[in-house]
Amino acid sequence: MTFDHDVIMEIILALGGLGLFLYGMRLMGEGLELAAGSNLRNLLEKLTTNRFLGALVGVVVTGIIQSSTAVSVMCVGFVNAAIMNLSQAMGVIMGATIGTTVTSVLLSIQISDYAPIAIFLGAIMVMISKKNNHKYIGQIIAGFGILFFGMTTMSANLKPIAQSEFFSSIITSVSNPIVGVLFGIAFAAILQSSSAAVGVLQALGAAGALLLPNAVYMVYGIHIGACVTAVISAIGATKAAKRTALCYVLFTVTGTLIFVLISMFTPFHAWIESVTDNVTFQISLVHIISSIVATLLLLPGIDLIIKFSEFVIPGKEDNEVEQSRLKYVDERLLSTPPFAVSQVTKEIDRMGKLARKNFEKSMLAFVNKDEAMIKEVEENEEVIDYLNMAITSFLVKLNGLNLEDSDRVKIGSYYHVVSDMERIGDHAENICELAGMLISKNESFSEDAAKEIEIMNKLVMSIIDDSLKMFESSHFDQKMVDLVSNIEQEIDDKTAIYKDRHIQRLSDGTCNATVGTLFMELLTNLERIADHSTNIAFSMYPHQEVTSKEAVG
């Protein structure tokens, strides 16, 4: 087969149109995701164990971000991070296969004449808007226009190519069910988007290069090809995450087999063609019907699919080092920044509670001279140090992505919060060292000193609890600000008073020098823990007029 200059140019223009189409889809999807950010986050956080509600959530979320691949990868990440169980994740994934059909419906509507206007308006909004949220809306509009402009360019330049014998032979071969399904799997796997793959088929249909009997088996194959990214993302993940990817494959393969048989032995094609003579809309209908019917048929059988996945991937998770990893955060979540922000917040909250637990145990070790408690603190401190490094690394990656304005402010404050939590853990470890010295020397405090230690312990525990509560709520509360400020001031005042009293006890001979040194160092550590706790509380309100004393490292 020979190509003249005109044919080569048509191929180049068709490829350019494909590039614009794929870029426009990605641009629009990212804009939708960022604009909807916190709402999407709240939607998934309210997910219940009801699989049918999960499927509905999957439809909505995928319909918004226009990518079932992203949602499935996200679900694998959620299961890996123990945020969702397998049944919940499968409900969302099944719903996602329906949500992804929204793009094919949009592409079947003849609005390409308005694409240049959308590109112009979107570009202007991105250029002149000062607020990120307004830029995201502009990005959605521009992406929408680029998507349709690319599809029009692709379709227009495919028409002459479609008349060639070489192209006709390829199209004829995919009418074979096996070849068509395999072609669809490879196509979706390469593009990493079922929406994009179906969109290209619609462009070929609009160009007259593809009829429904040739396209239908490719559509079924595309459903399976969409699983590839999720399967890859499960490599190296937990057993539960691997089972999620396997269940996704089982679901799509079963659904594909059902519709391959329906298409082979029923007049399914003829019925679709009787509804409309628009090939683009015919392909969209096949995509929608196969997705909805497969989901409705297989959704009640999730438990059977899960049991089979457990048979294929047997065994329980190795929980021996469970704490020495991120529990709520997963690298896969970086593909969806709004969710990543939500999950890293939970991870930091976990770190804060662990630091609080270490402080509590360190004081028990000090007061009760408990060596076993000292060992627990040391073990927890290793986890805290790990979380400090791992969370900070994740925050750096997250900060490099497109974020909502409010989320970017949060990330900026989180660096300081993580550091302060780590320092609370360090001071708890210091207290354990003092406890060890107290045990080794077999010393005790006077009754007055013991009462003062008890008072300080309660005050510091109170300020840690209030600070973590403020961090978790992330809403400005003047009463809480005043409460934390007052407790911090009380701790500062009592620290000064108790140091003076202890010096007097040393002078009176009530306490010896060894115990006196340990008491003074304990007070210093307690005061610094209070300072770091105050920093955590106030770091969440960078734009509010609150004052906090800088913690001493």
C-alpha positions as CSV (number, residue, x, y, z in Angstrom):
1,M,0.0,0.0,0.0
2,T,1.4,3.4,-1.0
3,F,0.7,6.7,0.7
4,D,0.7,10.1,-1.1
5,H,1.4,13.4,0.6
6,D,-2.3,14.1,1.3
7,V,-2.9,10.8,3.0
8,I,0.2,11.3,5.2
9,M,-1.1,14.7,6.2
10,E,-4.5,13.2,7.0
11,I,-2.9,10.6,9.2
12,I,-0.9,13.4,11.0
13,L,-4.0,15.5,11.5
14,A,-6.0,12.5,12.7
15,L,-3.2,11.8,15.3
16,G,-3.2,15.4,16.3
17,G,-6.9,15.3,16.7
18,L,-6.5,12.2,18.9
19,G,-3.9,14.0,21.0
20,L,-6.2,16.9,21.5
21,F,-9.1,14.6,22.4
22,L,-7.1,12.8,25.0
23,Y,-5.6,16.0,26.4
24,G,-9.0,17.6,26.5
25,M,-10.5,14.7,28.4
26,R,-7.7,14.7,30.9
27,L,-7.9,18.5,31.4
28,M,-11.7,18.4,31.9
29,G,-11.5,15.5,34.3
30,E,-8.8,17.1,36.4
31,G,-10.7,20.4,36.5
32,L,-13.9,18.7,37.6
33,E,-12.0,16.7,40.3
34,L,-10.4,19.9,41.7
35,A,-13.5,22.0,41.5
36,A,-15.6,19.4,43.3
37,G,-12.7,18.4,45.6
38,S,-14.1,18.7,49.1
39,N,-17.6,17.6,48.0
40,L,-16.2,14.4,46.5
41,R,-14.2,13.8,49.6
42,N,-17.2,14.2,51.9
43,L,-19.2,11.9,49.6
44,L,-16.8,9.0,49.9
45,E,-16.3,9.6,53.6
46,K,-20.0,9.1,54.2
47,L,-19.9,5.8,52.3
48,T,-21.7,3.0,54.3
49,T,-21.3,-0.7,54.1
50,N,-24.4,-0.9,51.9
51,R,-23.0,-2.1,48.5
52,F,-25.9,-0.5,46.6
53,L,-25.2,2.9,48.1
54,G,-21.5,2.3,47.3
55,A,-22.4,1.6,43.6
56,L,-24.4,4.9,43.6
57,V,-21.4,6.7,45.0
58,G,-19.2,5.1,42.3
59,V,-21.6,6.3,39.6
60,V,-21.6,9.9,40.9
61,V,-17.9,10.2,41.6
62,T,-16.9,8.7,38.2
63,G,-19.5,10.8,36.4
64,I,-17.8,13.8,38.0
65,I,-14.1,13.0,37.4
66,Q,-14.8,11.2,34.1
67,S,-12.4,8.2,34.9
68,S,-13.4,4.8,36.1
69,T,-9.7,3.9,35.9
70,A,-8.9,6.6,38.5
71,V,-11.8,5.5,40.7
72,S,-10.8,1.9,40.6
73,V,-7.1,2.7,41.4
74,M,-8.4,4.9,44.2
75,C,-10.4,2.0,45.6
76,V,-7.4,-0.3,45.5
77,G,-5.5,2.4,47.4
78,F,-8.4,2.7,50.0
79,V,-8.5,-1.0,50.6
80,N,-4.7,-1.1,50.9
81,A,-4.9,1.7,53.5
82,A,-7.8,-0.1,55.3
83,I,-10.1,2.8,54.6
84,M,-12.6,0.5,52.8
85,N,-13.3,-3.1,53.0
86,L,-13.5,-5.3,49.9
87,S,-17.2,-5.3,49.7
88,Q,-17.4,-1.5,49.8
89,A,-14.7,-1.1,47.2
90,M,-16.4,-3.5,44.8
91,G,-19.7,-1.6,45.1
92,V,-17.9,1.6,44.2
93,I,-16.0,0.0,41.3
94,M,-19.1,-1.5,39.8
95,G,-20.9,1.8,40.0
96,A,-17.8,3.4,38.4
97,T,-18.4,1.3,35.2
98,I,-21.7,3.0,34.8
99,G,-20.4,6.5,35.7
100,T,-17.8,6.3,33.0
101,T,-20.5,6.1,30.3
102,V,-21.3,9.8,30.8
103,T,-18.5,10.8,28.4
104,S,-19.8,8.6,25.6
105,V,-23.2,10.2,26.0
106,L,-21.7,13.7,25.7
107,L,-19.7,12.7,22.7
108,S,-22.8,11.4,20.9
109,I,-24.4,14.9,21.1
110,Q,-23.7,17.1,18.1
111,I,-22.3,20.2,19.9
112,S,-18.8,20.3,18.2
113,D,-19.6,23.6,16.5
114,Y,-19.4,25.3,19.9
115,A,-16.1,23.8,20.8
116,P,-13.9,26.8,19.8
117,I,-16.0,29.1,21.9
118,A,-15.6,26.8,24.9
119,I,-11.8,26.7,24.4
120,F,-11.7,30.5,24.1
121,L,-13.9,31.2,27.2
122,G,-12.1,28.5,29.3
123,A,-8.6,29.9,28.3
124,I,-9.7,33.5,29.3
125,M,-11.0,32.3,32.6
126,V,-7.7,30.4,33.4
127,M,-5.6,33.5,32.4
128,I,-7.5,36.2,34.2
129,S,-8.9,34.4,37.3
130,K,-7.0,35.0,40.5
131,K,-8.7,32.3,42.5
132,N,-7.8,28.7,41.8
133,N,-11.5,27.5,42.0
134,H,-12.3,29.9,39.2
135,K,-9.4,28.7,37.2
136,Y,-10.6,25.1,37.6
137,I,-14.0,26.0,36.1
138,G,-12.1,27.6,33.2
139,Q,-10.1,24.4,32.9
140,I,-13.3,22.3,32.7
141,I,-14.7,24.5,30.0
142,A,-11.5,24.6,28.0
143,G,-11.0,20.9,28.4
144,F,-14.6,20.3,27.2
145,G,-13.9,22.4,24.1
146,I,-10.5,20.8,23.3
147,L,-12.1,17.3,23.7
148,F,-14.8,18.0,21.1
149,F,-12.4,20.0,18.8
150,G,-10.0,17.0,18.9
151,M,-12.8,14.6,18.1
152,T,-14.0,16.7,15.2
153,T,-10.5,16.9,13.8
154,M,-9.9,13.2,14.2
155,S,-13.2,12.2,12.6
156,A,-12.8,14.6,9.6
157,N,-9.3,13.2,8.8
158,L,-10.2,9.6,9.3
159,K,-12.9,9.6,6.5
160,P,-10.4,9.4,3.6
161,I,-8.2,6.9,5.5
162,A,-11.3,4.7,6.2
163,Q,-11.7,4.2,2.5
164,S,-8.4,2.4,2.1
165,E,-8.3,-1.4,1.7
166,F,-5.7,-1.8,4.5
167,F,-7.9,0.0,7.1
168,S,-11.0,-1.9,5.9
169,S,-9.3,-5.2,6.4
170,I,-8.4,-4.2,10.0
171,I,-12.0,-3.2,10.8
172,T,-13.4,-6.4,9.2
173,S,-11.1,-8.5,11.4
174,V,-12.4,-7.0,14.7
175,S,-16.0,-8.1,13.9
176,N,-14.8,-11.5,15.1
177,P,-15.8,-11.7,18.8
178,I,-12.4,-12.9,20.1
179,V,-10.4,-10.5,17.9
180,G,-12.7,-7.6,18.8
181,V,-12.5,-8.2,22.5
182,L,-8.7,-8.6,22.5
183,F,-8.4,-5.4,20.4
184,G,-10.6,-3.5,22.9
185,I,-8.5,-4.8,25.9
186,A,-5.3,-3.7,24.3
187,F,-6.7,-0.3,23.2
188,A,-8.1,0.6,26.7
189,A,-4.9,-0.7,28.4
190,I,-2.7,1.6,26.1
191,L,-4.9,4.7,26.6
192,Q,-5.5,3.8,30.3
193,S,-9.0,5.1,30.0
194,S,-12.2,3.3,28.9
195,S,-13.9,6.7,28.3
196,A,-11.1,7.7,25.9
197,A,-11.1,4.3,24.1
198,V,-14.9,4.4,23.6
199,G,-14.6,8.0,22.4
200,V,-12.1,7.0,19.7
201,L,-14.5,4.3,18.5
202,Q,-17.2,7.0,18.4
203,A,-14.9,9.2,16.3
204,L,-14.3,6.3,13.9
205,G,-18.1,5.8,13.7
206,A,-18.6,9.5,13.0
207,A,-16.1,9.3,10.2
208,G,-18.0,6.3,8.7
209,A,-15.0,4.1,9.3
210,L,-16.7,1.9,11.8
211,L,-20.2,0.3,12.0
212,L,-21.9,-1.1,15.1
213,P,-21.3,-4.8,14.3
214,N,-17.5,-4.1,14.1
215,A,-17.5,-1.9,17.2
216,V,-19.6,-3.9,19.7
217,Y,-17.0,-6.5,20.7
218,M,-14.3,-3.8,21.0
219,V,-16.6,-2.0,23.5
220,Y,-16.8,-5.2,25.6
221,G,-13.1,-5.6,25.5
222,I,-12.6,-2.0,26.6
223,H,-14.4,-2.9,29.9
224,I,-11.7,-5.5,30.6
225,G,-8.8,-3.2,29.4
226,A,-9.9,-0.6,32.0
227,C,-8.8,-3.1,34.7
228,V,-5.2,-3.1,33.7
229,T,-4.2,0.1,35.6
230,A,-5.9,-1.1,38.7
231,V,-4.1,-4.5,38.5
232,I,-0.7,-2.8,38.1
233,S,-1.5,-0.5,41.1
234,A,-2.1,-3.6,43.2
235,I,1.4,-5.0,42.7
236,G,3.2,-4.9,46.0
237,A,0.1,-4.0,47.9
238,T,-1.7,-5.8,50.7
239,K,-3.6,-9.1,50.0
240,A,-6.9,-7.2,50.4
241,A,-5.8,-4.7,47.7
242,K,-4.8,-7.5,45.4
243,R,-8.1,-9.2,45.9
244,T,-9.8,-5.9,45.0
245,A,-8.0,-5.8,41.7
246,L,-8.8,-9.5,41.1
247,C,-12.5,-9.0,41.9
248,Y,-12.6,-6.1,39.4
249,V,-11.1,-8.3,36.7
250,L,-13.6,-11.1,37.6
251,F,-16.5,-8.7,37.4
252,T,-15.5,-7.2,34.0
253,V,-14.6,-10.5,32.4
254,T,-17.9,-12.1,33.6
255,G,-19.9,-9.1,32.3
256,T,-18.0,-9.2,29.0
257,L,-18.7,-12.9,28.5
258,I,-22.4,-12.3,29.2
259,F,-22.7,-9.6,26.5
260,V,-20.5,-11.5,24.0
261,L,-23.0,-14.3,24.2
262,I,-25.9,-11.9,24.0
263,S,-24.5,-10.3,20.9
264,M,-23.7,-13.6,19.3
265,F,-27.1,-15.4,19.9
266,T,-29.6,-12.5,20.1
267,P,-30.6,-9.7,17.7
268,F,-29.0,-7.2,20.1
269,H,-27.2,-5.3,17.3
270,A,-30.4,-5.0,15.3
271,W,-32.3,-3.7,18.2
272,I,-29.7,-1.0,18.9
273,E,-29.6,0.0,15.2
274,S,-33.4,0.2,15.2
275,V,-33.3,2.8,18.0
276,T,-31.0,5.2,16.0
277,D,-29.0,5.3,12.8
278,N,-26.3,7.5,14.4
279,V,-23.3,5.2,14.9
280,T,-21.8,7.4,17.5
281,F,-25.0,7.1,19.6
282,Q,-25.2,3.4,18.9
283,I,-21.8,2.8,20.4
284,S,-22.7,5.0,23.4
285,L,-25.9,2.9,23.9
286,V,-23.9,-0.4,23.8
287,H,-21.5,1.1,26.3
288,I,-24.3,2.2,28.6
289,I,-26.4,-0.9,28.4
290,S,-23.6,-3.4,28.9
291,S,-22.3,-1.4,31.9
292,I,-25.7,-1.0,33.6
293,V,-26.9,-4.6,33.0
294,A,-23.6,-6.2,34.1
295,T,-23.6,-4.1,37.3
296,L,-27.2,-5.0,38.1
297,L,-26.7,-8.7,37.4
298,L,-23.5,-9.0,39.4
299,L,-23.9,-6.5,42.2
300,P,-25.9,-9.0,44.4
301,G,-23.2,-11.6,43.8
302,I,-20.3,-9.5,45.3
303,D,-19.9,-12.0,48.1
304,L,-19.4,-14.9,45.8
305,I,-16.8,-12.9,43.8
306,I,-15.0,-12.0,47.0
307,K,-15.0,-15.6,48.2
308,F,-13.4,-16.7,44.9
309,S,-10.8,-14.0,45.2
310,E,-10.0,-15.2,48.7
311,F,-9.6,-18.7,47.4
312,V,-7.2,-17.6,44.6
313,I,-5.3,-15.3,47.0
314,P,-5.5,-17.1,50.4
315,G,-4.1,-16.2,53.8
316,K,-4.3,-13.3,56.2
317,E,-2.4,-10.0,56.3
318,D,0.9,-10.0,58.1
319,N,0.2,-7.6,60.9
320,E,3.6,-8.0,62.6
321,V,4.8,-4.7,61.3
322,E,1.4,-3.1,60.7
323,Q,2.2,0.1,62.7
324,S,5.4,0.6,60.8
325,R,3.6,1.8,57.7
326,L,1.2,4.5,56.7
327,K,-2.3,3.3,57.6
328,Y,-4.5,5.8,55.7
329,V,-2.1,7.2,53.1
330,D,-1.2,5.4,49.9
331,E,0.8,6.6,46.9
332,R,-2.1,5.7,44.6
333,L,-4.1,8.5,46.3
334,L,-1.8,11.1,44.7
335,S,-3.8,10.7,41.5
336,T,-6.8,12.2,43.3
337,P,-5.4,15.2,45.4
338,P,-8.6,16.0,47.2
339,F,-8.8,12.5,48.6
340,A,-5.1,12.5,49.4
341,V,-5.5,15.6,51.5
342,S,-8.4,14.0,53.4
343,Q,-6.4,10.8,54.1
344,V,-3.1,12.5,55.1
345,T,-5.2,14.4,57.6
346,K,-6.3,11.1,59.1
347,E,-2.7,9.9,59.1
348,I,-1.5,13.0,61.0
349,D,-4.3,12.6,63.5
350,R,-3.2,9.0,64.0
351,M,0.3,10.2,64.6
352,G,-0.9,12.8,67.1
353,K,-2.9,10.2,69.1
354,L,0.2,7.9,69.1
355,A,2.2,10.8,70.5
356,R,-0.4,11.4,73.1
357,K,-0.4,7.7,74.1
358,N,3.4,7.8,74.4
359,F,3.2,10.8,76.7
360,E,0.6,9.1,78.9
361,K,2.7,5.9,79.1
362,S,5.9,7.9,79.8
363,M,4.2,9.6,82.8
364,L,2.9,6.2,84.1
365,A,6.4,4.9,83.7
366,F,7.8,7.9,85.6
367,V,5.2,7.9,88.4
368,N,4.9,4.1,88.9
369,K,8.6,3.2,88.0
370,D,7.3,0.8,85.4
371,E,10.1,-0.6,83.1
372,A,7.6,-2.5,80.9
373,M,5.9,0.8,80.1
374,I,9.3,2.3,79.1
375,K,9.7,-0.4,76.6
376,E,6.3,0.3,75.0
377,V,7.2,4.0,74.7
378,E,10.4,3.1,72.9
379,E,8.6,0.8,70.5
380,N,5.9,3.5,69.8
381,E,8.6,6.2,69.3
382,E,10.1,4.2,66.4
383,V,6.6,4.3,64.8
384,I,6.3,8.0,65.4
385,D,9.7,8.7,63.9
386,Y,8.7,6.6,60.8
387,L,5.4,8.4,60.5
388,N,7.3,11.8,60.7
389,M,9.5,10.9,57.7
390,A,6.8,9.1,55.7
391,I,4.1,11.8,56.1
392,T,6.5,14.6,55.4
393,S,7.7,12.9,52.2
394,F,4.0,12.4,51.2
395,L,3.2,16.1,51.9
396,V,6.1,17.2,49.7
397,K,4.7,15.1,46.8
398,L,1.1,16.3,47.5
399,N,2.2,19.9,47.6
400,G,3.5,19.6,44.0
401,L,0.0,18.8,42.7
402,N,-2.9,21.0,41.8
403,L,-4.8,21.6,45.0
404,E,-7.8,23.7,46.2
405,D,-6.7,27.0,47.8
406,S,-8.0,25.8,51.2
407,D,-6.2,22.4,50.9
408,R,-2.9,24.1,50.0
409,V,-3.1,26.2,53.1
410,K,-3.7,23.0,55.1
411,I,-0.7,21.3,53.6
412,G,1.5,24.3,54.5
413,S,0.4,24.0,58.2
414,Y,0.7,20.2,58.2
415,Y,4.5,20.3,57.9
416,H,4.6,22.2,61.3
417,V,2.0,20.0,62.9
418,V,3.9,16.8,62.0
419,S,7.1,18.3,63.4
420,D,5.5,19.3,66.7
421,M,3.9,15.8,67.1
422,E,7.3,14.2,66.6
423,R,8.8,16.6,69.2
424,I,6.1,15.6,71.7
425,G,7.2,12.0,71.1
426,D,10.8,12.9,71.7
427,H,10.0,14.6,75.0
428,A,7.9,11.6,76.1
429,E,11.0,9.5,75.4
430,N,13.1,12.0,77.5
431,I,10.6,11.4,80.4
432,C,11.1,7.7,80.0
433,E,14.9,8.2,80.3
434,L,14.3,10.1,83.5
435,A,12.0,7.3,84.7
436,G,14.9,4.8,84.0
437,M,17.3,6.9,86.1
438,L,14.7,7.1,88.9
439,I,14.3,3.3,88.8
440,S,18.1,2.6,88.7
441,K,18.8,4.9,91.7
442,N,15.7,3.6,93.5
443,E,14.7,7.2,94.5
444,S,11.3,8.7,95.3
445,F,9.8,12.2,95.4
446,S,8.5,14.0,98.4
447,E,4.7,14.1,98.9
448,D,4.5,17.8,97.8
449,A,6.6,17.1,94.6
450,A,4.4,14.1,93.8
451,K,1.3,16.2,94.0
452,E,2.8,18.9,91.8
453,I,3.8,16.2,89.2
454,E,0.2,14.9,89.2
455,I,-1.2,18.5,88.6
456,M,1.2,19.1,85.8
457,N,0.5,15.8,84.2
458,K,-3.3,16.5,84.1
459,L,-2.7,20.0,82.7
460,V,-0.4,18.8,79.9
461,M,-2.7,15.9,79.1
462,S,-5.6,18.3,78.9
463,I,-3.7,20.7,76.5
464,I,-2.7,17.8,74.3
465,D,-6.3,16.6,74.1
466,D,-7.6,20.0,73.3
467,S,-5.0,20.7,70.7
468,L,-5.7,17.4,68.9
469,K,-9.4,18.1,69.0
470,M,-8.7,21.5,67.4
471,F,-6.6,19.8,64.7
472,E,-9.2,17.2,64.0
473,S,-12.1,19.7,63.7
474,S,-10.0,22.1,61.5
475,H,-12.5,24.9,62.3
476,F,-11.7,28.1,64.0
477,D,-13.2,28.1,67.5
478,Q,-12.4,31.1,69.7
479,K,-13.4,29.4,72.9
480,M,-11.0,26.5,72.2
481,V,-8.3,29.0,71.3
482,D,-8.8,30.8,74.6
483,L,-9.0,27.5,76.5
484,V,-5.6,26.3,75.1
485,S,-4.0,29.7,75.7
486,N,-5.2,29.8,79.3
487,I,-4.0,26.2,80.0
488,E,-0.6,27.0,78.4
489,Q,-0.2,30.1,80.6
490,E,-1.2,28.1,83.7
491,I,1.4,25.5,82.8
492,D,4.1,28.2,82.3
493,D,3.1,29.8,85.7
494,K,3.1,26.5,87.6
495,T,6.4,25.5,86.1
496,A,8.0,28.6,87.4
497,I,6.3,28.3,90.8
498,Y,7.1,24.5,91.2
499,K,10.8,25.1,90.3
500,D,11.0,27.7,93.0
501,R,9.3,25.5,95.5
502,H,11.6,22.6,94.6
503,I,14.7,24.7,95.1
504,Q,13.3,25.6,98.5
505,R,12.8,21.9,99.2
506,L,16.4,21.2,98.3
507,S,17.5,23.9,100.6
508,D,15.4,22.5,103.4
509,G,16.7,19.0,102.8
510,T,13.3,17.6,102.0
511,C,14.6,16.4,98.6
512,N,18.1,15.3,97.6
513,A,20.1,16.7,94.7
514,T,19.5,13.6,92.4
515,V,15.7,13.7,92.7
516,G,15.9,17.5,92.4
517,T,17.6,17.3,89.0
518,L,15.1,14.8,87.7
519,F,12.2,16.9,88.9
520,M,13.5,20.0,87.2
521,E,14.1,18.2,83.9
522,L,10.6,16.7,84.1
523,L,9.1,20.1,84.4
524,T,11.1,21.4,81.5
525,N,9.9,18.5,79.3
526,L,6.3,19.0,80.4
527,E,6.4,22.7,79.6
528,R,7.9,22.1,76.1
529,I,5.2,19.4,75.4
530,A,2.6,22.1,76.2
531,D,4.4,24.5,73.8
532,H,4.3,22.0,71.0
533,S,0.7,21.2,71.7
534,T,-0.2,24.9,71.5
535,N,1.6,25.1,68.2
536,I,-0.5,22.2,66.8
537,A,-3.7,23.9,67.9
538,F,-2.8,27.3,66.4
539,S,-1.1,26.1,63.3
540,M,-4.5,25.2,61.8
541,Y,-5.5,28.9,61.8
542,P,-2.8,30.8,59.9
543,H,-5.1,33.6,59.0
544,Q,-6.6,34.1,62.4
545,E,-5.2,36.5,65.0
546,V,-4.0,34.0,67.5
547,T,-0.7,34.0,69.3
548,S,1.3,31.0,70.4
549,K,4.7,30.7,71.9
550,E,7.3,29.1,69.6
551,A,8.2,25.7,70.9
552,V,11.7,25.1,72.0
553,G,13.3,22.2,70.1
